């Protein structure tokens, strides 16, 4: 069996799909529009902005290595051998995609005619059906056309959509953000009655899971302000150099009434480091309450454990 040093494997992982196909399989590449390509074999597999996404299968990635494994069904070793062998035979000319533009406005994905797949997916994650429907009724959640991703929408103070995050409703765990998204306006549920507290989560799924847990405990989830960070917050290596997450910083600036911040971040290294950074940055002006789940990696993991759901969409439980 061939052996490749870690540095060689890392170089193979860094090759993007556009560069690979233009250099080594140019006949497989078909120009689709200004900065978008498709493959001749799969016309629903589009390559743009340094990423690729196979719409008919709802899977995507960035590297040529991921493409060879997910689309061509190569083993990891076969994929590495293919890329490394091609590079040795003929060093590649690097093709950079047109720099990703940030549109002046959010480019919301197209809506599907119904939300059946989204409802089924979220209910499968343990989320309460009535909470899901309320989010749909308020244009906070919808199903994307044509690939049936679930879309989570965030709004600014004028109720204008400024952020949209989508993720696959199948087992691919595909995630992405709509062009023009601003993380400062991430997905949130605002309390009906104004109060002095906000609850913070890494993801929209965890946020909805917490609302569901409150409802299961006969608590008024609709009277709590719930805010997601639109992904994992990464503090600086030196905690003193860290900055308040964009979504939280914007929220606090818009809500001077907030005095307490409840942190419901993940029970992993990244989640604990993020919690410590936020406490360090904001403890002088706010009461910070660290409230991770008692068991499970994250809030959704805990909800699924509580409901007896075997959740295939989360990573292997760490606790």
Backbone torsions as a table, in degrees:
resi	resn	phi	psi	omega
1	UNK	NA	133.5	-178.7
2	UNK	-66.5	147.1	177.4
3	UNK	-121.5	132.3	177.6
4	UNK	-121.5	128.5	177.5
5	UNK	-58.9	153.4	-179.5
6	UNK	-53.5	-37.6	-178.0
7	UNK	-67.6	-31.2	177.7
8	UNK	-71.0	-41.8	177.8
9	UNK	-62.5	-40.4	179.3
10	UNK	-62.9	-39.5	178.2
11	UNK	-65.4	-38.3	178.0
12	UNK	-64.0	-39.1	-179.5
13	UNK	-67.3	-26.7	-175.5
14	UNK	-81.1	-14.0	-178.3
15	UNK	-73.4	121.3	179.2
16	UNK	-78.2	162.5	-173.6
17	UNK	-68.3	-38.7	-179.6
18	UNK	-60.5	-45.0	178.5
19	UNK	-62.3	-43.4	-179.6
20	UNK	-61.1	-50.4	-176.3
21	UNK	-68.3	-39.5	-179.8
22	UNK	-64.3	-34.9	-178.9
23	UNK	-82.9	-42.4	-167.3
24	UNK	-116.9	-16.9	176.8
25	UNK	-141.5	56.9	-174.9
26	UNK	-60.6	-29.0	-179.8
27	UNK	-70.3	-17.4	-179.8
28	UNK	-84.1	-12.3	-174.2
29	UNK	-98.0	129.6	179.7
30	UNK	-125.4	125.8	179.5
31	UNK	-71.7	129.0	-175.5
32	UNK	-104.8	-48.1	178.1
33	UNK	-153.6	-167.3	-171.0
34	UNK	-44.5	-54.9	-178.7
35	UNK	-129.0	28.1	-178.0
36	UNK	-126.5	137.3	177.3
37	UNK	-124.0	157.8	170.1
38	UNK	-126.1	168.5	176.1
39	UNK	-98.5	150.8	-178.2
40	UNK	-65.0	-34.8	-178.9
41	UNK	-73.7	-38.2	-177.3
42	UNK	-129.1	99.3	-175.7
43	UNK	-74.3	-6.1	175.4
44	UNK	-98.0	4.0	176.0
45	UNK	-95.4	108.8	-175.2
46	UNK	-108.3	142.3	-179.3
47	UNK	-119.2	121.2	-177.4
48	UNK	-159.8	145.6	176.0
49	UNK	53.9	36.0	177.6
50	UNK	78.7	3.5	-179.5
51	UNK	-122.2	165.1	171.3
52	UNK	-135.5	149.5	179.8
53	UNK	-147.0	127.3	179.9
54	UNK	-97.1	96.9	-170.5
55	UNK	-63.7	-38.3	-177.4
56	UNK	-66.9	-23.0	-179.2
57	UNK	-111.1	-4.5	-179.9
58	UNK	55.7	43.7	174.4
59	UNK	-131.5	151.9	-178.5
60	UNK	-159.4	-178.4	179.4
61	UNK	179.1	-162.4	-178.9
62	UNK	-122.2	-45.0	-170.4
63	UNK	-88.0	160.5	173.1
64	UNK	-65.2	-33.6	179.4
65	UNK	-60.4	-45.7	178.8
66	UNK	-62.4	-39.7	179.6
67	UNK	-61.1	-48.3	-178.1
68	UNK	-62.6	-34.9	-178.6
69	UNK	-79.1	-48.1	-173.4
70	UNK	-79.8	-34.0	-175.4
71	UNK	-99.7	-44.4	-177.6
72	UNK	-88.7	-7.3	-179.9
73	UNK	64.2	29.4	173.4
74	UNK	-72.5	153.1	167.4
75	UNK	-74.5	166.1	179.5
76	UNK	-58.2	-44.9	-178.5
77	UNK	-64.9	-41.6	178.4
78	UNK	-61.9	-39.7	-179.8
79	UNK	-65.9	-44.2	178.1
80	UNK	-62.3	-45.2	-179.9
81	UNK	-59.9	-40.2	-179.3
82	UNK	-63.7	-46.7	-178.5
83	UNK	-69.5	-48.1	-178.5
84	UNK	-62.7	-42.5	179.5
85	UNK	-63.4	-39.4	178.7
86	UNK	-65.1	-42.6	-178.8
87	UNK	-66.0	-39.9	179.0
88	UNK	-64.4	-40.5	-178.8
89	UNK	-69.2	-37.1	-178.4
90	UNK	-156.9	103.9	178.9
91	UNK	-52.8	135.1	-172.8
92	UNK	-77.2	148.8	166.9
93	UNK	-86.4	128.3	-175.2
94	UNK	-79.8	128.4	176.8
95	UNK	-114.7	112.5	178.7
96	UNK	-94.3	135.7	175.6
97	UNK	-66.5	158.2	173.6
98	UNK	-57.3	134.7	-177.8
99	UNK	-52.3	131.7	-177.9
100	UNK	-58.9	124.2	-178.7
101	UNK	-86.4	146.0	173.3
102	UNK	-101.9	102.5	-177.1
103	UNK	-59.8	156.9	177.6
104	UNK	-66.4	-23.5	179.8
105	UNK	-134.1	162.0	-179.5
106	UNK	-70.2	132.9	177.0
107	UNK	-98.5	88.4	-177.0
108	UNK	-68.6	136.1	175.7
109	UNK	-61.9	153.0	-179.1
110	UNK	-67.9	143.7	-179.8
111	UNK	-83.9	141.7	172.9
112	UNK	-77.7	161.1	-179.0
113	UNK	-66.6	-18.4	176.5
114	UNK	-146.8	177.2	-178.0
115	UNK	-119.7	25.3	-174.1
116	UNK	-60.5	-45.3	-177.8
117	UNK	-66.2	-39.8	179.3
118	UNK	-63.5	-45.2	179.1
119	UNK	-60.2	-46.0	-179.4
120	UNK	-61.8	-42.9	-179.6
121	UNK	-63.1	-50.0	-176.3
122	UNK	-68.3	-38.7	175.8
123	UNK	-62.6	-36.7	176.3
124	UNK	-64.7	-21.9	175.6
125	UNK	-90.1	4.2	176.7
126	UNK	93.3	-0.5	-176.9
127	UNK	-71.3	137.8	-179.0
128	UNK	-63.5	134.6	-175.6
129	UNK	-65.0	-37.8	180.0
130	UNK	-66.4	-37.1	177.5
131	UNK	-66.5	-41.6	177.0
132	UNK	-58.7	-47.7	-177.2
133	UNK	-64.0	-37.4	178.4
134	UNK	-64.2	-39.2	177.6
135	UNK	-66.1	-38.8	177.8
136	UNK	-65.0	-45.0	-179.2
137	UNK	-61.6	-27.3	-178.8
138	UNK	-101.6	17.3	177.2
139	UNK	57.9	31.1	175.9
140	UNK	-91.7	-24.9	-179.4
141	UNK	-138.1	140.0	170.9
142	UNK	-157.0	171.8	-178.9
143	UNK	-97.7	129.9	-178.3
144	UNK	-81.0	143.1	174.0
145	UNK	-106.2	134.9	10.3
146	UNK	-103.6	0.4	-169.5
147	UNK	-96.2	3.4	171.8
148	UNK	66.3	22.3	172.7
149	UNK	-64.6	154.9	171.6
150	UNK	-89.6	133.4	-178.6
151	UNK	-112.4	127.2	176.9
152	UNK	-107.6	124.3	-173.3
153	UNK	-110.2	138.4	176.0
154	UNK	-116.3	145.5	-175.2
155	UNK	-121.6	158.0	174.4
156	UNK	-90.8	-174.4	-175.3
157	UNK	-66.0	-16.2	178.2
158	UNK	-97.8	13.0	179.3
159	UNK	64.0	30.2	175.9
160	UNK	-100.1	129.8	-179.8
161	UNK	-63.1	126.1	-177.9
162	UNK	-127.8	-7.1	-177.8
163	UNK	-147.8	141.7	175.2
164	UNK	-147.4	122.0	177.4
165	UNK	-114.5	138.4	178.8
166	UNK	-128.8	153.4	177.3
167	UNK	-146.8	152.0	-177.0
168	UNK	-66.2	148.8	177.8
169	UNK	-101.4	10.9	174.6
170	UNK	-110.7	-160.7	-175.4
171	UNK	-85.7	3.9	-177.6
172	UNK	-74.2	-22.3	-177.3
173	UNK	58.5	31.8	178.4
174	UNK	-66.1	138.1	179.2
175	UNK	-135.8	149.9	176.5
176	UNK	-169.4	173.8	177.9
177	UNK	-125.2	144.9	177.9
178	UNK	-70.1	147.6	176.3
179	UNK	-57.5	137.3	-179.8
180	UNK	88.3	3.1	-179.7
181	UNK	-70.1	141.0	175.3
182	UNK	-119.4	118.4	-175.3
183	UNK	-62.7	-18.4	177.9
184	UNK	-63.2	-22.2	-175.9
185	UNK	-112.1	50.4	-174.1
186	UNK	-72.4	171.0	-178.2
187	UNK	-59.7	134.1	-179.9
188	UNK	-155.3	160.1	170.9
189	UNK	-121.0	122.3	-176.5
190	UNK	-93.6	139.7	179.0
191	UNK	-62.2	141.3	177.7
192	UNK	-66.0	-42.4	178.7
193	UNK	-104.4	127.4	-178.4
194	UNK	-60.4	133.6	177.9
195	UNK	-143.7	-169.9	-172.8
196	UNK	-107.2	22.4	-174.1
197	UNK	-138.6	155.5	174.8
198	UNK	-142.3	144.7	179.6
199	UNK	-108.9	133.7	-173.4
200	UNK	-114.0	136.3	-178.3
201	UNK	-135.5	157.3	177.0
202	UNK	-73.1	-39.2	-172.7
203	UNK	-132.6	164.1	176.3
204	UNK	-65.1	-36.3	179.2
205	UNK	-62.1	-44.1	178.1
206	UNK	-64.7	-39.5	178.6
207	UNK	-59.7	-49.3	-180.0
208	UNK	-66.4	-31.3	177.1
209	UNK	-65.9	-39.9	179.2
210	UNK	-66.1	-42.2	177.1
211	UNK	-59.6	-40.4	178.6
212	UNK	-64.6	-42.7	178.0
213	UNK	-61.3	-40.2	177.6
214	UNK	-62.0	-44.4	-180.0
215	UNK	-63.5	-39.7	178.1
216	UNK	-62.3	-28.6	179.3
217	UNK	-95.2	15.9	179.2
218	UNK	58.7	34.8	176.6
219	UNK	-103.4	154.8	-176.2
220	UNK	-84.5	84.5	-177.8
221	UNK	-61.9	-29.3	-177.9
222	UNK	-73.6	-7.2	175.9
223	UNK	-104.3	19.0	174.9
224	UNK	-120.8	139.6	175.4
225	UNK	-88.8	121.7	-175.1
226	UNK	-118.7	126.2	-174.3
227	UNK	-128.2	131.4	175.8
228	UNK	-101.3	154.9	-178.6
229	UNK	-94.6	3.8	-179.5
230	UNK	59.6	40.5	178.4
231	UNK	122.6	179.9	-178.2
232	UNK	-71.1	129.7	175.1
233	UNK	-85.8	127.7	-178.0
234	UNK	-112.5	103.6	177.0
235	UNK	-69.5	165.1	179.1
236	UNK	-67.8	159.4	179.5
237	UNK	-57.1	-42.6	172.2
238	UNK	-95.0	118.2	-173.4
239	UNK	-56.8	-28.1	180.0
240	UNK	-65.3	-23.3	-178.5
241	UNK	-92.6	0.7	-176.8
242	UNK	-72.8	157.0	177.0
243	UNK	-120.6	151.9	177.5
244	UNK	-63.7	134.5	179.0
245	UNK	-51.1	141.0	-175.6
246	UNK	-52.9	-48.2	-176.9
247	UNK	-62.5	-42.7	-179.6
248	UNK	-69.4	-41.7	179.9
249	UNK	-60.4	-45.6	179.4
250	UNK	-64.8	-43.3	-178.1
251	UNK	-61.3	-45.2	-178.8
252	UNK	-65.7	-35.6	177.5
253	UNK	-66.5	-32.4	-179.3
254	UNK	-86.7	-12.5	-176.7
255	UNK	-130.4	76.5	-179.3
256	UNK	-64.9	-10.4	178.6
257	UNK	-74.7	-15.6	-175.3
258	UNK	-71.6	129.6	177.7
259	UNK	-121.7	-24.9	-176.1
260	UNK	-123.1	136.0	177.8
261	UNK	-123.1	116.8	178.3
262	UNK	-95.5	123.6	-177.7
263	UNK	-100.8	119.0	179.1
264	UNK	-118.2	51.2	-176.9
265	UNK	-85.4	170.1	-169.7
266	UNK	-66.2	155.1	176.3
267	UNK	-88.3	48.3	175.5
268	UNK	-130.5	179.7	-176.4
269	UNK	-58.4	-45.7	-179.2
270	UNK	-63.1	-42.6	-179.9
271	UNK	-65.2	-39.9	-179.8
272	UNK	-70.1	-39.2	178.5
273	UNK	-65.6	-39.2	178.0
274	UNK	-64.0	-41.2	178.7
275	UNK	-60.7	-46.3	-179.5
276	UNK	-63.6	-37.7	-179.7
277	UNK	-66.2	-44.7	-179.9
278	UNK	-65.0	-39.5	176.7
279	UNK	-61.8	-42.3	179.8
280	UNK	-63.5	-41.2	-174.7
281	UNK	-77.6	-30.8	-169.3
282	UNK	-119.6	-4.6	-175.9
283	UNK	-61.1	-26.3	-178.6
284	UNK	-71.7	-23.5	-177.7
285	UNK	-114.5	-10.6	-177.0
286	UNK	-140.2	156.8	170.5
287	UNK	-85.6	117.3	-177.7
288	UNK	-103.2	122.6	179.6
289	UNK	-113.2	113.4	177.6
290	UNK	-82.1	114.5	-174.4
291	UNK	-134.2	66.3	176.8
292	UNK	-73.2	167.0	178.7
293	UNK	-69.4	147.1	-179.1
294	UNK	-65.7	-30.7	176.1
295	UNK	-141.6	160.2	179.8
296	UNK	92.2	159.1	-179.0
297	UNK	-71.0	-40.1	-177.4
298	UNK	-147.1	-175.2	-174.7
299	UNK	-65.0	-41.7	179.6
300	UNK	-66.4	-37.7	176.6
301	UNK	-58.9	-45.4	179.8
302	UNK	-63.6	-42.8	178.9
303	UNK	-60.6	-45.4	-179.7
304	UNK	-63.9	-39.1	175.7
305	UNK	-61.7	-42.2	-179.2
306	UNK	-64.6	-35.8	-177.6
307	UNK	-91.5	-4.6	-179.3
308	UNK	75.5	27.4	179.8
309	UNK	-94.6	129.1	173.8
310	UNK	-83.7	102.1	-173.1
311	UNK	-87.4	108.3	-179.2
312	UNK	-83.2	-8.4	-174.3
313	UNK	-91.3	-12.2	176.6
314	UNK	-96.7	160.3	177.2
315	UNK	-69.6	168.1	179.8
316	UNK	-55.3	132.1	-176.4
317	UNK	-60.9	135.7	-178.2
318	UNK	-96.0	-16.2	-179.7
319	UNK	-139.9	NA	NA
